[in-house]
């Protein structure tokens, strides 16, 4: 028994070290190089979905898009360090009071999940997601984080990145998206394979209106890490 267990332990160690090495390489390379494919894209391909992704720079995206995504998903993106401790405390308090568990993922945590990990929940994934988010925030500027997030986020079956989403849902380039269209695209991020921004349901329309209101209400500091004016 000892020999098979030692052999299995050796291979497990090799697998873990390989994964950690790939993550370390990705943390370095993705600072400058766009991700050609992500684990989620590979999984969806094996599930029979297509693959439509077009990499664009942040300056080629309408300024309302990152602002809408921040207002919808992580309004402290420009001021936290990868993990929003305030949102975590609120989630814990909410769970203590109501027993309802809600997410406290930042855009940086979502990007870490998209680039390096697998879809779905689970404590094991969260254990690795948190240090990866901290490392990304420490090593990459905020502009690069939001740029890469917008390049790889899922926006429908086989649709990845804001340029592919703009072409698929609105038949235009990401640079041409209006504030309303940006809010609608941000609104579907929690369930991009179930919701369609064009035409939107009544619920998505209301959610987009709320996102537009948040975009106007957020203080300038909340957008200070983004280039350009909206």
C-alpha positions as CSV (number, residue, x, y, z in Angstrom):
1,X,0.0,0.0,0.0
2,X,2.8,2.4,0.7
3,X,4.2,2.3,-2.8
4,X,0.9,3.2,-4.6
5,X,0.2,5.9,-2.0
6,X,3.6,7.4,-2.5
7,X,3.2,7.2,-6.2
8,X,-0.2,9.0,-6.1
9,X,1.2,11.6,-3.7
10,X,4.1,12.3,-6.1
11,X,1.8,12.8,-9.0
12,X,-0.6,15.0,-6.9
13,X,2.4,17.1,-5.9
14,X,3.4,17.4,-9.6
15,X,-0.1,18.4,-10.7
16,X,-0.3,21.1,-7.9
17,X,3.1,22.5,-8.8
18,X,2.2,22.5,-12.5
19,X,-1.0,24.5,-11.8
20,X,0.8,26.9,-9.5
21,X,3.5,27.4,-12.1
22,X,0.9,28.1,-14.8
23,X,-0.8,30.6,-12.5
24,X,2.5,32.3,-11.8
25,X,3.3,32.5,-15.5
26,X,-0.2,33.9,-16.2
27,X,0.1,36.5,-13.5
28,X,3.3,37.7,-15.2
29,X,2.3,37.3,-18.9
30,X,-1.3,38.6,-18.8
31,X,0.0,41.9,-17.5
32,X,0.9,42.6,-21.1
33,X,-0.4,39.7,-23.2
34,X,-4.1,39.1,-23.9
35,X,-5.5,35.7,-22.9
36,X,-6.0,33.7,-26.0
37,X,-8.5,31.3,-24.3
38,X,-9.7,30.7,-20.8
39,X,-10.7,27.5,-18.9
40,X,-14.4,28.5,-19.2
41,X,-14.1,28.9,-22.9
42,X,-12.6,25.4,-23.2
43,X,-15.4,23.9,-21.0
44,X,-18.1,25.6,-23.1
45,X,-16.4,24.3,-26.3
46,X,-16.6,20.8,-25.0
47,X,-20.2,21.4,-24.2
48,X,-20.9,22.2,-27.8
49,X,-20.9,26.0,-27.8
50,X,-19.0,28.1,-30.2
51,X,-16.3,30.6,-29.5
52,X,-16.6,34.2,-30.5
53,X,-14.0,36.6,-28.9
54,X,-12.4,39.8,-30.2
55,X,-9.7,41.5,-28.1
56,X,-9.9,45.3,-28.0
57,X,-8.0,47.9,-26.0
58,X,-9.8,49.9,-23.3
59,X,-9.6,53.0,-25.3
60,X,-11.5,51.2,-28.1
61,X,-14.5,50.7,-25.8
62,X,-17.1,53.3,-25.1
63,X,-16.4,54.9,-21.7
64,X,-19.9,54.1,-20.5
65,X,-19.1,50.3,-20.6
66,X,-16.6,50.0,-17.8
67,X,-18.5,52.5,-15.8
68,X,-21.7,50.5,-16.2
69,X,-19.9,47.3,-15.2
70,X,-18.4,48.9,-12.2
71,X,-21.8,50.4,-11.1
72,X,-23.4,47.0,-11.6
73,X,-20.8,44.6,-10.2
74,X,-18.2,46.4,-8.1
75,X,-18.7,50.1,-7.3
76,X,-15.5,50.2,-5.2
77,X,-13.3,48.7,-7.9
78,X,-11.1,51.7,-8.2
79,X,-10.5,52.0,-4.5
80,X,-10.1,48.5,-3.1
81,X,-7.1,46.2,-3.4
82,X,-8.7,43.2,-5.2
83,X,-11.0,42.3,-2.3
84,X,-13.7,44.5,-1.0
85,X,-13.6,43.9,2.8
86,X,-16.7,46.1,3.3
87,X,-18.7,44.0,0.9
88,X,-17.5,40.8,2.6
89,X,-18.5,42.2,6.0
90,X,-22.0,43.1,4.6
91,X,-22.4,39.6,3.2
92,X,-21.5,38.0,6.5
93,X,-23.8,40.3,8.4
94,X,-26.6,39.6,5.9
95,X,-26.0,35.8,6.3
96,X,-26.1,36.2,10.1
97,X,-29.3,38.1,10.1
98,X,-31.3,36.3,7.4
99,X,-29.4,33.1,6.6
100,X,-29.2,34.1,3.0
101,X,-25.7,33.9,1.5
102,X,-25.0,36.5,-1.2
103,X,-21.8,37.0,-3.2
104,X,-19.2,39.6,-2.4
105,X,-17.0,39.0,-5.5
106,X,-15.1,42.0,-6.9
107,X,-14.4,42.4,-10.6
108,X,-10.8,41.4,-9.8
109,X,-12.0,38.1,-8.1
110,X,-14.2,37.4,-11.1
111,X,-11.3,38.0,-13.5
112,X,-9.1,35.6,-11.4
113,X,-11.9,33.0,-11.7
114,X,-12.3,33.6,-15.5
115,X,-8.6,33.4,-16.3
116,X,-7.3,30.7,-14.0
117,X,-10.2,28.6,-12.5
118,X,-13.4,26.8,-13.2
119,X,-17.0,27.9,-13.2
120,X,-19.4,27.3,-10.3
121,X,-19.2,27.9,-6.6
122,X,-17.5,26.1,-3.8
123,X,-15.2,26.9,-0.9
124,X,-12.2,25.2,-2.4
125,X,-12.2,27.6,-5.4
126,X,-12.8,30.6,-3.2
127,X,-9.6,29.7,-1.2
128,X,-7.5,30.0,-4.3
129,X,-9.6,32.9,-5.8
130,X,-8.8,35.3,-3.0
131,X,-5.0,35.2,-3.1
132,X,-5.1,35.3,-6.9
133,X,-7.2,38.5,-6.8
134,X,-4.8,40.1,-4.3
135,X,-1.8,39.2,-6.6
136,X,-3.6,40.6,-9.7
137,X,-4.3,43.8,-8.0
138,X,-0.8,44.1,-6.7
139,X,0.9,43.3,-10.0
140,X,-1.4,44.9,-12.6
141,X,-2.8,48.5,-12.9
142,X,-6.5,48.9,-12.6
143,X,-6.9,49.9,-16.2
144,X,-5.4,46.5,-17.3
145,X,-7.6,44.6,-14.9
146,X,-10.8,46.2,-16.2
147,X,-9.6,45.9,-19.8
148,X,-8.8,42.2,-19.5
149,X,-12.1,41.6,-17.6
150,X,-14.0,43.2,-20.5
151,X,-12.0,41.0,-23.0
152,X,-12.9,37.6,-21.5
153,X,-16.3,38.1,-19.7
154,X,-19.1,35.8,-20.9
155,X,-21.9,37.6,-22.6
156,X,-24.0,34.8,-24.0
157,X,-23.5,31.2,-25.3
158,X,-20.1,31.2,-27.0
159,X,-19.8,35.0,-26.8
160,X,-16.8,36.4,-24.8
161,X,-15.6,39.9,-24.4
162,X,-17.3,43.3,-25.0
163,X,-16.5,43.5,-28.7
164,X,-18.1,40.2,-29.5
165,X,-21.0,41.1,-27.2
166,X,-21.6,44.4,-29.0
167,X,-21.5,42.8,-32.4
168,X,-23.7,39.9,-31.3
169,X,-26.4,41.8,-29.4
170,X,-26.4,45.3,-31.0
171,X,-24.6,44.8,-34.4
172,X,-22.0,47.5,-33.7
173,X,-18.5,47.9,-32.3
174,X,-17.8,48.3,-28.6
175,X,-16.7,51.9,-29.2
176,X,-20.2,52.7,-30.5
177,X,-22.3,51.4,-27.5
178,X,-24.6,53.9,-25.9
179,X,-25.0,54.4,-22.2
180,X,-28.3,52.4,-22.3
181,X,-26.7,49.6,-24.2
182,X,-23.8,49.5,-21.8
183,X,-26.2,49.3,-18.9
184,X,-28.1,46.4,-20.5
185,X,-24.9,44.5,-21.2
186,X,-23.8,45.0,-17.6
187,X,-27.3,43.9,-16.4
188,X,-26.9,40.4,-17.9
189,X,-23.5,39.6,-16.4
190,X,-24.9,37.6,-13.5
191,X,-26.6,35.2,-15.9
192,X,-25.4,35.8,-19.5
193,X,-26.5,32.5,-20.9
194,X,-30.1,33.0,-19.6
195,X,-30.7,36.7,-20.2
196,X,-30.6,38.5,-23.5
197,X,-30.0,42.3,-23.5
198,X,-31.7,42.8,-26.9
199,X,-34.6,42.7,-26.7
200,X,-34.5,42.9,-22.9
201,X,-37.2,41.5,-20.6
202,X,-39.1,43.9,-18.3
203,X,-36.8,42.8,-15.4
204,X,-33.6,43.6,-17.4
205,X,-35.0,46.9,-18.5
206,X,-35.6,47.9,-14.8
207,X,-32.2,46.6,-13.8
208,X,-30.6,48.6,-16.6
209,X,-32.4,51.8,-15.4
210,X,-31.0,51.1,-11.9
211,X,-27.5,50.7,-13.2
212,X,-27.7,54.0,-15.2
213,X,-28.9,55.7,-12.0
214,X,-25.9,54.3,-10.1
215,X,-23.5,55.5,-12.8
216,X,-24.7,59.0,-12.3
217,X,-24.7,58.8,-8.5
218,X,-21.2,57.3,-8.0
219,X,-18.6,59.9,-6.9
220,X,-15.8,60.8,-9.4
221,X,-13.3,58.9,-7.1
222,X,-15.1,55.7,-7.9
223,X,-14.1,56.1,-11.6
224,X,-10.7,57.6,-11.0
225,X,-8.8,54.6,-12.3
226,X,-10.5,54.8,-15.7
227,X,-9.3,56.8,-18.6
228,X,-11.3,59.4,-20.5
229,X,-14.6,61.1,-19.8
230,X,-18.1,59.8,-20.1
